[in-house]
Amino acid sequence: MGDKAHTRPGAAGRATAADHPASVRNVVLVGHSGSGKTTLVEALALTAGAVNRAGRVEDGGCVSDYDDMEHRQQRSVQLSLVPVEWDGIKINLLDTPGYADFVGELRAGLRAADAALFVVSASDGVDGSTRMVWEECAAVGMPRALVITHLEAARADFEEMTRVCAEAFGGDDPDAVLPLYLPLRGAPAPDGHMPVTGLVGLLSRKLFDYATGERVASEPGEEELPQLDEARSMLIEGIISESEDETLMERYLGGEQVDVKTLIEDLERAVARGVFFPVLAAAPAAEGARQGLGTVEVLELITRGFPTPLERAAPRVTTPGGATARRLRMCDPEESLVAEVVKTSSDPYVGRISLVRVFSGTLRADQTVHVCGHGLTDQGHEGRALHEADERIGALSTPFGKQQRPVPHAIAGDLACVAKLSRAETGDTLSAKDDPLLMVPWELPDPLLPLAIEAHSKPDEDKLSQGLARLVAEDPTMRLEHNRDTHQVVLWCLGEAHADVALERLRSLYGVQVDVVPHRVSLRETFGGRAAGRGRHVKQSGGHGQYAVCEIEVEPLPGGSGIEFVDKVVGGAVPRQFIPSVEKGVRAQAAKGVAAGHPLVDVRVTLLDGKAHSVDSSDAAFQTAGALALREAAAAARIHLLEPVAEVGVLVGDDYVGAVMSDLSGRRGKVLGTEQADGGRTLIRAEVPEIEIGRYAVDLRSLSHGTARFDRRYARHEPMPAQVADRLREELRAAS
């Protein structure tokens, strides 16, 4: 933010352990896919001397997007940590995926960071998902800054993009989003485009030329002064308006010259408080250059304007039993240990690697810690169980591309990797063995895209369970379900790309080949009216025979009633000891279904009469007779298919309300009402058959351009329309 000369640290990519929280900055990079986050991280690493050429470490690998899967998909799919050092400050750069399917990785980055860099492409602009993340950061007061990339694009306009950002992110105060530097364009290229070759500092009134690949400071020319002075005045007024000094604006408007040092100090405080959001420009270094355009300025902002971990509120913790724990001192290395696993990954050589943010105390190698978690990967929607264990910390390291570089410790405020924590999952708390604590978990989106899978072969079947367990332990935005009704193994994901990554990880990391099969919803059957049935099971085979006869009547009940069994036998036609056998046979047959193989529900079965034999009647015989009677009654009745109905809430921008409501109606949905929400959005509540929303997570994203989100919960089963039921039966017959 000034004109200070900078030199690179010594050895590229050396591993460092911070010695005090004040010397750490944790910064997450946020932006849509393709905005240039990874390129910016690599440019910052080059400028800081952490790599020997753009994006490369000594072994030739990238510092970010180093995974083979990311190379194949040509996009980030996981959170990456790239530590660099600048002016004696350790900066943990957290590169997040921009694609909506990997929002879990983004949330992990937000959890681990103390400030955010929003990366905006000058050629693509601001998308809806980036606005939503900005709102999340605003809700918790996280300091933010913006970096505009792709200034080399033919139609890139820094000033226009700054205006767009002010409208998108400034809210009621667009003057809180202002540039600190203006791009300096060079001579026109043959196509007429004028490349950006430098920056003009608005506060320092210095020109920083990057044309040679080195940052060279000089005085601006006369031609730059009018534009510089106008933008400088706006910036000064914006800084003063957010200043904690209420008299400063009066003095400035009265003609008093405000000292640049005072302005920079006020700017740094306003940024750290999360009330002013500076805009910068950056571009990667040219081939052979050691500094990319604007990278020094970004590093200056991070080290001088972003808060230290000391300024972050202490985490809210409880005891493992849920009792309120004592309040921890803010980010104190001498306090009791509280750390959190923000990401879990697997390495084919090292095994499980846990990326840990230390919030309190100091994490050291060889110490035994208490691992406690909320069971984020347990099956089902509700009631996730607590799990606890004691584990020994092995070697600590800091990641750099594919390498893990050893560090002696990780103090409060820092991040480090721990290998082979076999019991720790993403979201778990690490605390002192003699003072176990549990951090309140962060909010994660509910995976709503079902992926039904089957093992490809018998060897795969043997490895499938373990592979799936490890997969969901690493990624809490996946949920594993063993559906008892459909007997399917279902992996719930956030979207198609998320599902593709899950399948590839199963194959490449855990050696499990699976086949994707159509997902089935849990249908039910019920009677459409009264019907009677007679079950006769009589067999004589020369020895001990089988004899049982029973007569039943079946009638429908209201939804949710289940199976009700009534005994109305008189005169001992069915001996008392065999009446429970009839009921057992009826219930067993109901569980198997009577028409299409779906469980029978919501009926009353009344046992009216029967016959028994003094020698040949048995428990097994009357169970069989009860099942036969129910099947005969079903053959004479109209059987209805019941389908599950979900209560759906869709939060969508007002511009897309009509399209979303029309789409829900096309899915046989019933709109129950709408509510106005914050930020120009509407909450639509509807009931929709689950069979119609299997791919709704994908379809809604397309319909709303990625700006809508929804939740769903089971409401009830209700009769399926006859034409839909007939079509479904035809599909089942064709498939079989």
C-alpha positions in Angstrom: 0.0 0.0 0.0 3.1 2.2 -0.1 6.3 2.4 -2.1 8.4 0.2 0.1 11.1 -1.8 -1.6 10.8 -5.6 -1.3 13.1 -8.4 -1.7 12.4 -12.1 -1.9 13.1 -14.5 1.0 15.9 -17.0 0.6 15.2 -20.6 -0.3 12.2 -21.2 -2.5 9.4 -23.0 -0.8 11.1 -23.4 2.6 8.9 -24.7 5.4 8.4 -22.3 8.2 6.6 -22.5 11.6 5.2 -19.3 12.9 6.5 -18.2 16.3 3.7 -15.9 17.2 0.1 -15.4 16.0 0.8 -11.8 15.0 3.2 -13.1 12.3 0.5 -15.2 10.6 -2.2 -14.3 8.0 -4.8 -16.8 6.9 -6.4 -15.8 3.6 -9.0 -17.7 1.5 -9.3 -16.9 -2.2 -12.9 -16.9 -3.4 -14.4 -16.6 -6.9 -16.2 -18.4 -9.6 -14.6 -21.1 -11.6 -12.2 -19.7 -14.1 -11.8 -16.3 -12.3 -8.0 -16.9 -11.9 -7.7 -17.8 -8.2 -5.1 -20.6 -8.8 -3.1 -18.4 -11.2 -3.1 -15.6 -8.6 -1.9 -18.0 -5.9 1.0 -19.1 -8.1 1.8 -15.5 -9.0 1.9 -14.6 -5.3 4.1 -17.6 -4.5 6.5 -16.6 -7.3 6.7 -13.0 -6.1 7.3 -14.1 -2.5 10.1 -16.4 -3.7 8.3 -19.6 -2.7 8.6 -21.1 -6.2 11.4 -20.9 -8.7 9.2 -20.1 -11.7 5.5 -19.5 -12.3 3.6 -22.1 -10.3 6.5 -24.5 -9.9 8.4 -26.0 -7.1 11.8 -27.7 -7.2 10.3 -31.0 -8.4 8.5 -29.3 -11.3 5.0 -29.7 -9.8 2.4 -27.0 -9.3 1.9 -25.5 -5.8 -1.9 -25.5 -6.4 -4.1 -27.8 -8.5 -1.3 -30.4 -8.2 -3.7 -33.4 -8.0 -3.9 -35.6 -11.2 -7.6 -35.4 -11.0 -7.5 -31.6 -11.2 -5.3 -31.8 -14.2 -7.7 -34.1 -16.0 -10.8 -32.0 -15.1 -8.9 -28.8 -15.7 -10.3 -27.1 -12.6 -9.8 -27.1 -8.9 -11.9 -29.7 -7.0 -10.4 -29.4 -3.5 -9.0 -26.9 -1.0 -5.3 -26.3 -1.4 -3.0 -24.6 1.1 0.0 -22.7 -0.2 2.1 -21.0 2.6 4.4 -18.1 1.6 6.5 -15.6 3.5 6.5 -11.8 3.0 8.2 -9.2 5.1 8.6 -11.7 7.9 4.9 -12.7 7.9 3.8 -16.2 7.1 0.8 -16.1 4.8 -1.4 -19.2 4.5 -3.1 -18.9 1.1 -6.2 -21.1 0.8 -7.1 -21.7 -2.8 -10.7 -22.9 -3.1 -12.7 -24.4 -6.0 -15.0 -22.0 -7.7 -17.5 -24.6 -9.0 -20.7 -24.8 -6.9 -20.4 -28.6 -6.5 -17.4 -28.1 -4.3 -18.8 -25.6 -1.9 -17.8 -27.9 1.0 -14.2 -27.1 0.2 -15.0 -23.4 0.1 -16.7 -23.6 3.5 -13.6 -25.3 4.9 -11.4 -22.5 3.5 -13.7 -19.9 5.1 -13.5 -21.7 8.4 -9.8 -21.8 8.4 -9.2 -18.2 7.2 -9.4 -14.8 8.9 -9.9 -12.8 5.7 -11.0 -13.3 2.1 -9.7 -12.3 -1.3 -12.5 -12.2 -3.8 -11.1 -12.8 -7.2 -13.2 -11.3 -10.1 -12.5 -11.8 -13.8 -12.6 -8.6 -15.8 -14.0 -10.5 -18.7 -16.6 -12.6 -16.9 -17.8 -10.3 -14.1 -19.6 -11.2 -10.9 -21.8 -14.3 -10.7 -24.6 -15.1 -8.3 -22.7 -17.7 -6.3 -19.9 -15.2 -5.6 -22.5 -12.7 -4.3 -23.9 -15.4 -2.0 -20.5 -16.1 -0.5 -19.9 -12.4 0.0 -23.1 -12.3 2.0 -21.9 -15.2 4.1 -18.7 -13.4 4.9 -20.6 -10.2 5.6 -22.8 -12.0 8.1 -19.8 -12.9 10.2 -17.9 -9.7 9.6 -15.0 -11.3 7.7 -12.6 -8.7 6.2 -12.6 -8.8 2.4 -10.8 -7.3 -0.5 -11.2 -7.7 -4.3 -8.6 -8.6 -6.9 -9.6 -8.0 -10.6 -7.9 -10.4 -13.0 -7.8 -11.1 -16.7 -7.0 -7.5 -17.5 -5.3 -8.7 -20.6 -8.6 -9.7 -22.2 -9.6 -7.7 -25.2 -12.7 -6.1 -23.6 -11.4 -5.9 -20.0 -12.2 -2.6 -18.4 -10.9 -2.1 -14.8 -12.9 1.0 -14.1 -16.2 -0.6 -15.3 -15.5 -3.8 -13.3 -14.8 -1.7 -10.2 -18.2 0.0 -10.6 -19.9 -3.4 -11.1 -18.2 -4.7 -7.9 -19.3 -1.6 -6.0 -22.9 -2.3 -7.0 -22.7 -6.0 -6.3 -20.9 -5.8 -3.0 -21.2 -2.3 -1.7 -24.9 -2.7 -0.6 -26.1 0.6 0.8 -22.5 2.0 0.8 -20.9 1.6 -2.7 -18.1 4.0 -1.6 -16.9 1.2 0.7 -15.7 -0.6 -2.5 -13.0 1.5 -4.1 -9.6 0.9 -5.9 -6.3 1.5 -4.3 -4.5 1.5 -7.6 -5.3 2.3 -11.2 -4.0 0.3 -14.1 -1.4 1.9 -16.4 -1.8 0.8 -20.0 1.1 0.6 -22.5 1.3 1.2 -26.2 -1.6 -0.3 -28.3 -1.1 -3.7 -29.7 -1.7 -4.4 -33.4 -5.3 -5.4 -32.5 -5.8 -2.1 -30.8 -5.8 -3.5 -27.3 -3.7 -1.6 -24.7 -2.0 -4.0 -22.3 -1.7 -3.2 -18.6 2.0 -2.6 -17.8 1.9 -1.0 -14.4 -0.2 0.6 -11.6 -0.6 4.0 -10.1 -0.9 4.1 -6.3 -3.7 6.5 -5.3 -2.4 7.1 -1.8 1.3 7.1 -2.5 0.9 9.0 -5.8 3.6 6.6 -7.1 3.8 4.8 -10.5 4.8 1.1 -10.3 6.0 -0.2 -13.6 6.0 -4.0 -14.2 6.9 -3.9 -17.9 10.4 -5.3 -17.3 9.2 -8.1 -15.0 10.4 -6.1 -11.9 8.4 -3.6 -9.9 10.0 -0.2 -10.6 8.7 2.9 -8.7 8.7 6.3 -10.3 6.7 9.6 -10.4 3.5 9.7 -12.5 3.6 11.8 -15.7 1.4 14.9 -16.2 -1.0 12.9 -18.3 -1.8 10.6 -15.4 -2.4 13.3 -12.8 -6.0 14.3 -13.6 -7.4 10.8 -13.5 -5.2 10.0 -10.4 -6.4 13.1 -8.5 -10.1 12.4 -9.1 -9.9 8.7 -8.0 -7.6 9.7 -5.1 -10.2 12.1 -3.8 -12.9 9.5 -3.9 -10.7 7.0 -2.1 -9.7 9.4 0.6 -13.4 10.3 1.2 -14.2 6.6 1.3 -11.5 5.9 3.9 -12.4 8.8 6.1 -16.1 7.9 6.1 -15.2 4.5 7.5 -12.6 6.0 9.9 -13.1 5.7 13.6 -12.1 9.4 13.8 -15.4 11.3 13.5 -13.7 14.7 13.1 -11.5 13.7 10.3 -14.1 14.2 7.6 -14.9 17.8 8.8 -11.2 18.6 8.8 -10.7 17.2 5.3 -13.7 19.0 3.9 -12.5 22.1 5.5 -9.4 22.0 3.4 -7.0 20.4 5.8 -4.4 18.1 4.2 -4.6 14.6 5.8 -1.3 12.9 6.2 -0.8 9.9 4.0 0.5 7.9 6.9 -2.8 8.6 8.8 -4.8 7.6 5.7 -3.0 4.3 5.4 -3.4 3.5 9.1 -7.2 4.3 8.8 -7.4 2.2 5.7 -5.7 -0.8 7.3 -8.1 -0.5 10.3 -11.1 -0.2 8.1 -10.1 -3.3 6.1 -9.4 -5.3 9.2 -12.8 -4.3 10.7 -14.5 -5.5 7.6 -16.1 -2.2 6.7 -14.0 -1.1 3.7 -13.2 -3.4 0.7 -10.3 -2.3 -1.4 -10.1 -3.2 -5.1 -6.7 -4.3 -6.6 -5.6 -5.6 -10.0 -3.3 -8.5 -10.6 -1.8 -10.5 -13.5 0.6 -13.5 -13.7 4.3 -12.8 -14.4 5.4 -13.0 -18.0 7.8 -15.8 -19.0 11.1 -15.3 -17.2 9.8 -12.4 -15.0 10.0 -12.7 -11.3 7.0 -10.5 -10.4 3.5 -10.5 -11.7 1.5 -7.2 -12.1 0.0 -6.2 -8.8 1.3 -9.1 -6.8 3.5 -7.0 -4.5 0.4 -4.8 -3.8 -1.7 -7.8 -2.9 0.9 -9.1 -0.6 1.2 -5.7 1.0 -2.5 -5.6 1.6 -2.5 -9.1 3.1 0.3 -8.4 5.5 -0.6 -4.8 6.5 -4.4 -4.6 6.0 -5.8 -8.0 6.9 -6.2 -9.0 10.5 -4.0 -11.4 12.5 -5.5 -14.5 14.1 -5.3 -12.5 17.4 -8.2 -10.3 16.1 -10.5 -13.3 15.5 -13.0 -14.1 18.2 -12.2 -17.2 20.2 -14.2 -20.2 19.0 -17.3 -21.3 20.9 -16.5 -24.6 22.6 -18.4 -27.1 24.8 -17.5 -30.2 26.6 -18.0 -33.4 24.6 -21.2 -33.9 26.6 -22.6 -30.5 25.4 -22.1 -28.5 28.6 -20.9 -25.0 28.3 -17.1 -24.8 28.7 -15.0 -22.0 30.0 -14.2 -19.2 27.6 -10.8 -19.5 26.0 -8.4 -16.7 25.8 -8.2 -15.4 22.2 -5.6 -17.2 20.1 -3.2 -17.8 22.9 -0.4 -20.4 22.2 -0.1 -21.0 26.0 -3.8 -21.8 26.3 -5.4 -25.3 26.3 -5.3 -26.9 22.8 -8.3 -26.4 20.5 -7.8 -27.2 16.9 -10.1 -28.3 14.1 -9.7 -30.7 11.1 -10.8 -28.5 8.2 -9.9 -31.0 5.5 -9.1 -34.7 5.2 -7.4 -36.2 2.2 -5.7 -39.4 1.2 -2.2 -39.8 -0.1 -1.3 -43.2 -1.8 2.1 -43.2 0.0 1.4 -41.3 3.3 -2.2 -42.4 3.9 -4.7 -40.1 5.5 -3.6 -36.4 5.9 -5.6 -34.0 8.1 -5.3 -30.3 7.5 -5.7 -28.6 10.9 -6.4 -25.0 12.0 -5.1 -24.4 15.5 -7.4 -21.9 17.3 -5.8 -22.1 20.7 -2.7 -23.6 22.3 0.1 -25.2 20.4 0.0 -28.5 18.5 3.2 -30.5 18.8 4.5 -33.7 17.3 4.3 -36.8 19.5 1.6 -35.4 21.8 -1.6 -37.3 22.5 -4.8 -35.4 21.7 -8.5 -36.0 22.2 -10.4 -36.3 19.0 -14.1 -35.5 19.2 -16.6 -35.0 16.4 -20.3 -34.5 15.8 -20.5 -37.5 13.4 -20.9 -35.4 10.2 -20.7 -38.6 8.1 -23.2 -40.7 10.0 -26.1 -42.0 7.9 -29.5 -40.3 7.8 -30.7 -36.7 8.0 -31.0 -36.3 11.7 -29.4 -37.3 15.0 -25.8 -37.5 14.1 -23.9 -39.3 16.8 -20.9 -38.0 18.7 -17.6 -39.9 18.4 -14.5 -39.7 20.6 -11.0 -41.2 20.7 -7.5 -40.4 21.9 -4.8 -40.3 19.2 -1.1 -39.6 19.1 0.1 -36.8 16.8 2.9 -38.0 14.5 5.0 -35.7 12.4 3.7 -32.2 11.6 4.2 -30.7 8.2 3.1 -27.9 5.9 2.0 -28.7 2.4 3.6 -27.3 -0.7 2.2 -28.9 -3.9 2.7 -32.7 -3.6 5.4 -32.2 -0.9 4.9 -32.3 2.8 7.6 -30.3 4.5 8.2 -31.0 8.2 7.6 -28.3 10.9 8.3 -28.6 14.6 5.0 -27.3 15.8 1.9 -25.3 14.9 0.9 -22.4 17.3 -2.5 -20.8 17.7 -3.5 -19.1 14.5 -1.5 -21.3 12.2 -2.3 -24.3 9.9 -0.5 -27.6 9.6 -0.9 -31.1 8.3 -1.1 -34.2 10.5 -0.6 -37.6 9.0 -2.3 -40.8 9.9 -5.0 -39.5 12.3 -7.1 -42.7 11.7 -10.0 -41.7 13.8 -10.3 -38.0 12.9 -12.8 -36.8 10.3 -13.3 -33.5 8.7 -14.9 -31.1 11.2 -13.5 -32.9 14.3 -12.0 -31.1 17.2 -8.5 -31.9 18.5 -8.0 -30.9 22.1 -5.8 -31.7 25.1 -6.3 -35.2 26.5 -6.9 -33.9 30.0 -9.2 -31.1 28.9 -11.4 -32.4 26.1 -13.4 -29.8 24.2 -15.6 -29.7 21.2 -16.0 -26.8 18.7 -19.4 -25.9 17.4 -19.4 -27.2 13.8 -19.7 -25.0 10.8 -22.7 -25.1 8.5 -22.5 -27.3 5.5 -25.0 -27.7 2.6 -27.1 -30.8 2.6 -26.2 -33.1 -0.4 -29.4 -33.5 -2.4 -28.3 -35.3 -5.6 -28.7 -39.1 -5.1 -26.1 -41.5 -6.8 -27.1 -45.1 -6.5 -24.2 -47.4 -7.0 -23.4 -51.1 -7.1 -20.0 -52.9 -6.9 -18.8 -53.9 -10.4 -17.5 -57.3 -9.3 -17.1 -59.5 -6.2 -13.7 -58.2 -5.4 -15.1 -54.6 -5.6 -17.9 -55.6 -3.3 -15.4 -56.6 -0.6 -13.7 -53.2 -0.8 -16.8 -51.0 -1.4 -17.9 -50.5 2.2 -14.4 -49.4 3.4 -13.9 -47.2 0.4 -17.2 -45.4 0.9 -16.6 -45.0 4.6 -13.3 -43.3 3.9 -14.8 -41.1 1.2 -17.5 -39.6 3.4 -15.1 -39.2 6.3 -13.0 -37.0 4.1 -15.9 -35.0 2.6 -18.7 -34.2 4.9 -20.8 -32.8 2.0 -21.3 -36.4 1.0 -23.8 -38.6 2.8 -24.0 -42.4 2.6 -27.4 -44.1 2.8 -28.2 -47.8 2.8 -31.9 -47.6 1.9 -33.8 -50.4 3.6 -36.8 -50.2 1.3 -35.0 -50.2 -2.1 -31.9 -52.1 -0.8 -29.8 -49.6 -2.7 -26.5 -48.0 -1.6 -26.9 -44.3 -2.3 -24.2 -41.7 -2.2 -25.8 -38.2 -1.8 -23.7 -35.5 -3.5 -24.0 -31.8 -4.3 -24.0 -32.1 -8.1 -22.9 -34.1 -11.1 -19.2 -32.8 -10.9 -19.2 -33.7 -7.2 -20.5 -37.2 -8.1 -17.9 -37.6 -10.8 -15.1 -36.8 -8.4 -16.4 -39.3 -5.9 -16.5 -42.1 -8.4 -13.0 -41.2 -9.6 -11.6 -41.2 -6.0 -13.2 -44.6 -5.3 -11.5 -45.9 -8.4 -8.1 -44.2 -8.2 -7.5 -43.9 -4.4 -9.4 -47.0 -3.1 -9.3 -49.3 -6.1 -13.1 -49.8 -6.2 -15.0 -50.0 -9.5 -18.7 -49.3 -9.2 -21.6 -49.1 -11.6 -24.1 -46.3 -11.4 -27.7 -47.6 -11.4 -31.1 -45.7 -11.6 -32.0 -44.3 -8.2 -35.3 -45.6 -6.8 -37.6 -43.9 -4.3 -39.3 -45.7 -1.5 -42.7 -46.5 -2.9 -45.5 -48.2 -0.8 -48.7 -50.1 -1.6 -52.1 -49.9 0.0 -55.6 -51.2 -0.7 -58.1 -49.0 -2.5 -61.1 -50.7 -0.9 -62.3 -53.6 1.2 -61.4 -57.1 0.1 -61.5 -60.6 1.6 -59.0 -63.4 1.2 -58.8 -67.0 2.2 -55.5 -68.7 2.8 -55.4 -72.5 2.7 -52.1 -74.3 3.3 -52.7 -78.1 3.3 -50.0 -80.6 2.5 -49.7 -84.3 3.2 -46.4 -86.0 2.4 -46.8 -89.3 4.1 -45.3 -88.2 7.4 -46.1 -85.1 9.5 -48.3 -82.9 7.4 -49.1 -79.2 7.3 -52.6 -77.8 7.8 -53.8 -74.2 8.2 -56.7 -72.3 6.9 -57.6 -68.6 7.7 -60.0 -66.1 6.4 -59.3 -62.4 6.6 -60.8 -59.1 5.6 -58.6 -56.1 4.6 -59.7 -52.5 4.6 -57.7 -49.2 4.0 -56.8 -46.9 6.8 -55.7 -43.2 6.8 -52.1 -42.4 5.8 -49.5 -43.1 8.4 -51.5 -45.9 10.2 -49.2 -48.7 9.2 -50.5 -52.3 9.6 -53.2 -52.9 12.1 -54.1 -56.6 12.9 -57.5 -57.4 14.6 -58.6 -60.8 15.9 -62.3 -61.5 15.6 -62.2 -65.3 15.6 -65.0 -66.9 17.6 -65.5 -70.4 18.8 -61.8 -71.4 18.6 -61.8 -71.9 14.9 -58.2 -70.8 15.0 -56.5 -72.0 18.2 -55.2 -69.0 20.3 -51.6 -70.1 20.0 -51.7 -69.8 16.2 -53.3 -66.3 15.9 -49.9 -64.6 16.4 -48.6 -66.9 13.6 -51.3 -65.6 11.2 -50.4 -62.0 12.1 -46.7 -62.8 11.6 -47.3 -64.2 8.2 -49.5 -61.2 7.2 -46.9 -58.7 8.3 -44.1 -60.6 6.5 -46.1 -60.6 3.3 -47.0 -56.9 3.7 -43.2 -56.1 4.0 -42.6 -57.9 0.7 -45.6 -56.2 -1.0 -48.6 -57.7 -2.7 -48.5 -56.2 -6.2 -45.3 -54.5 -7.3 -43.0 -55.6 -4.6 -43.3 -52.5 -2.4 -44.2 -52.6 1.3 -47.9 -52.6 2.1 -49.0 -50.0 4.5 -52.1 -48.3 6.0 -54.5 -51.3 6.1 -56.4 -53.1 8.8 -56.3 -56.9 8.5 -59.1 -58.6 10.4 -58.9 -62.4 11.1 -62.5 -63.7 10.9 -62.3 -67.5 10.7 -60.2 -70.5 10.0 -59.5 -74.2 10.5 -56.9 -76.2 12.3 -55.8 -79.8 12.6 -55.0 -81.3 16.0 -51.8 -82.9 14.6 -50.7 -81.2 11.4 -51.3 -77.5 12.3 -48.2 -75.6 13.3 -46.8 -72.1 13.6 -45.1 -72.2 10.2 -48.3 -73.5 8.5 -50.4 -70.6 9.8 -47.7 -68.1 8.9 -47.9 -69.4 5.3 -51.7 -69.3 5.4 -51.7 -65.7 6.6 -49.5 -64.7 3.7 -51.6 -66.6 1.2 -54.8 -64.9 2.5 -53.3 -61.4 2.1 -52.2 -62.2 -1.5 -55.6 -63.5 -2.4 -57.3 -60.4 -0.9 -54.9 -58.2 -2.9 -55.7 -60.1 -6.1 -59.4 -59.1 -5.7 -58.8 -55.5 -4.7 -57.6 -52.3 -6.4 -54.1 -51.7 -5.2 -52.8 -48.1 -5.0 -49.1 -47.1 -5.3 -48.1 -44.6 -2.7 -45.2 -42.2 -3.5 -43.1 -40.2 -1.0 -43.8 -36.5 -1.1 -41.2 -34.0 0.0 -41.7 -30.6 1.5 -39.4 -28.3 -0.5 -38.1 -24.8 0.3 -36.5 -22.9 -2.6 -34.6 -19.7 -1.9 -34.3 -17.9 -5.2 -33.8 -14.4 -6.6 -36.9 -12.5 -7.4 -36.0 -12.5 -11.1 -36.4 -16.3 -11.2 -39.5 -16.8 -9.0 -41.9 -17.2 -11.9 -39.6 -19.8 -13.7 -39.1 -21.8 -10.5 -42.8 -21.9 -9.6 -43.7 -23.0 -13.2 -41.0 -25.7 -13.0 -42.4 -27.0 -9.7 -45.9 -27.2 -11.1 -44.5 -29.2 -14.0 -43.1 -31.6 -11.5 -46.6 -32.2 -10.0 -45.7 -29.9 -7.2 -48.2 -27.9 -5.1 -46.9 -24.5 -4.1 -47.9 -23.8 -0.5 -46.8 -20.2 -0.4 -44.0 -17.7 -0.7 -42.2 -15.4 1.7 -40.0 -12.4 1.0 -36.4 -12.9 2.1 -33.4 -10.6 2.4 -31.3 -9.6 -0.5 -34.1 -9.5 -3.1 -34.9 -13.1 -2.8 -38.0 -15.1 -2.2 -38.6 -18.4 -0.3 -41.0 -20.7 -2.1 -42.5 -23.5 -0.1 -44.0 -26.4 -2.0 -44.8 -30.1 -1.8 -43.4 -32.2 -4.6 -43.3 -36.0 -5.2 -39.7 -37.2 -4.6 -39.7 -39.2 -7.8 -39.9 -35.8 -9.6 -37.0 -34.1 -7.9 -34.2 -36.7 -8.1 -32.1 -34.3 -10.3 -33.5 -31.1 -8.9 -30.2 -30.0 -7.5 -28.8 -29.9 -11.0 -31.9 -28.6 -12.7 -32.5 -25.7 -10.2 -28.9 -24.6 -10.6 -29.4 -24.4 -14.4 -32.8 -22.7 -14.0 -31.5 -20.0 -11.7 -28.0 -19.5 -13.1 -26.5 -20.9 -9.8 -28.2 -18.4 -7.6 -30.9 -20.6 -5.9 -30.6 -23.1 -3.2 -33.2 -25.5 -1.8 -33.8 -27.9 1.1 -36.1 -30.9 1.3 -37.6 -33.1 4.0 -39.9 -36.1 3.9 -43.6 -35.1 4.4 -45.6 -38.2 3.8 -46.7 -40.9 1.3 -49.7 -40.3 -0.8 -51.4 -42.1 -3.7 -49.7 -41.8 -7.1 -51.8 -40.7 -10.0 -53.1 -43.7 -12.0 -51.4 -42.7 -15.2 -48.0 -42.2 -13.5 -48.4 -45.6 -11.7 -49.2 -47.4 -14.9 -46.2 -45.9 -16.6 -44.0 -46.9 -13.7 -45.2 -50.5 -13.8 -44.6 -50.6 -17.5 -41.0 -49.4 -17.0 -40.5 -52.0 -14.3 -41.8 -54.8 -16.5 -39.6 -53.6 -19.4 -36.5 -53.5 -17.1 -37.2 -57.0 -15.8 
